[in-house]
Amino acid sequence: MPKIMKLSSLRNYSEVLEEVQSGAPVYLTKNGEGAYSILDISEYESLKQSLWQRLFAELAEAVQVAEAFGWIDEKKANDFLAREGLPEAI
């Protein structure tokens, strides 16, 4: 379960860091609003790895769809993005 502490708690940062455990981050608030989180390094690495895995899985799925239904050229992609109000592809 996460711990919620005021940002001013960092004056005694060693006490704050002692509260950080795997699966139990510390959330720091500023003016009553969430501002920062402190994660255990192993939890951070695990989160980062799972995000990369998800990204590559989504990219692989996009390639499968494109190969099944056909690829579109850059102009068609940019036209679609413009219609949707999104920035142009790189």
C-alpha positions in Angstrom: 0.0 0.0 0.0 1.5 3.4 -0.9 2.3 6.0 1.7 1.2 9.6 1.2 3.4 12.3 2.6 3.8 16.0 2.3 6.7 17.2 0.1 8.1 19.0 3.2 8.7 15.5 4.6 11.8 15.5 2.5 13.6 17.6 5.0 14.1 14.3 6.7 14.7 12.4 3.5 16.3 9.4 5.1 13.0 8.8 7.0 11.0 9.1 3.8 13.3 6.7 2.0 12.9 4.1 4.8 9.2 4.1 4.0 9.8 3.1 0.3 9.4 -0.6 -0.3 8.7 -2.8 -3.3 5.0 -2.6 -4.0 4.7 0.3 -1.6 5.8 3.6 -3.2 5.8 6.9 -1.3 3.6 9.6 -2.9 4.6 13.2 -2.1 2.0 15.9 -2.2 2.4 19.6 -2.8 -0.4 21.9 -1.7 -2.5 18.8 -1.1 -2.1 17.5 -4.6 -0.1 14.6 -5.8 3.3 15.8 -7.1 5.9 13.0 -7.0 6.3 9.3 -6.3 9.4 7.5 -5.0 9.7 3.9 -6.2 11.9 1.0 -5.1 14.5 0.6 -7.9 13.5 -3.0 -8.6 9.9 -1.9 -9.0 10.9 0.9 -11.3 13.0 -1.4 -13.5 10.1 -3.9 -13.6 7.7 -1.1 -14.6 10.0 0.1 -17.3 10.5 -3.4 -18.7 6.8 -4.1 -18.8 6.2 -0.8 -20.6 8.8 -1.7 -23.2 7.3 -5.1 -23.6 3.8 -3.6 -24.1 5.2 -1.1 -26.7 6.9 -3.8 -28.7 3.8 -6.1 -28.5 1.6 -3.2 -29.8 4.1 -2.5 -32.6 4.2 -6.1 -33.6 0.4 -6.2 -33.7 0.4 -3.0 -35.9 2.8 -4.6 -38.3 0.6 -7.7 -38.5 -2.5 -5.6 -39.3 -0.6 -3.6 -41.9 0.7 -6.7 -43.6 -2.8 -8.2 -43.5 -4.7 -5.1 -44.8 -1.9 -3.3 -46.6 0.4 -0.5 -45.7 -0.4 3.2 -46.5 2.1 5.8 -47.7 3.2 8.8 -45.7 0.9 11.2 -47.5 -2.2 9.2 -46.6 -1.0 8.9 -43.0 -0.4 12.6 -42.7 -3.8 13.4 -44.3 -5.5 11.2 -41.8 -3.6 12.7 -38.9 -4.5 16.2 -40.2 -8.2 15.3 -40.3 -8.0 14.0 -36.8 -6.2 17.2 -35.6 -3.1 15.3 -34.7 0.5 16.3 -35.5 2.1 15.0 -38.7 4.1 11.8 -38.6 7.9 12.2 -38.5 
